[in-house]
Amino acid sequence: MVTPSEVLNVDDDADEAEIRRAYRERIKEAHPDQGGSMEEFQLVRRAYRLLKKRAQNGGDGDAEVDLTDVGDATVEVGPTTVQYLDYEVVADRGWDLHDDDLFGKAAIADLPPEAYGRLLVEPEETLLEAAENRGFVWPFSCRGGACANCAVYLVEGELSQPVNHIMPEELSDAGFRLSCNGYPASDELKVVFNVKHLPELDDLILPPGPFAWAHSE
């Protein structure tokens, strides 16, 4: 039997901040590209979701749930609903990226589906893969966590960053993530994509790659 607390190596009464810190460390170790496996990676994600919900509910919930019981629906990681918005819309309309009502404005702005909408991300998909698998063209270049061409701004929710060779801690703390290897760690996300031209990311961008070629054809 493996409990969520054991997976993240935290106390049963850990608060949400402690759980988040532990998750960020464990998800890096568990990622297949870092010597882990997809099974371990999903185990860590399940543990985080369960512990986070317990912390948000004031500690209510089963701390002894067995994460290895794949037949138990309570430990399964389902798809994440992502609400997305193109930064070009934000810039063109003079909206503030940090406006609490940013997505409320987008919802009534009659935007095309490629600029604003919702998509589902399955458990084994990255955010970028999910967008592409549903017919969207989002910016990217290296697909390996070594540039910020695929960067998104995280407005709400959790997007894990198991492989990151480029994004400094201060930008991660400010809400920037890489969509090429970002896996949702919450049931819902709100992200602004196509933020690569923001001044904060200028030095982290690679020359135009497949995204630019796709638009030039």
Order of alpha helices (4+ residues) and beta strands (2+ residues): alpha-alpha-alpha-beta-alpha-alpha-beta-alpha-beta-beta-alpha-beta-beta-beta-alpha
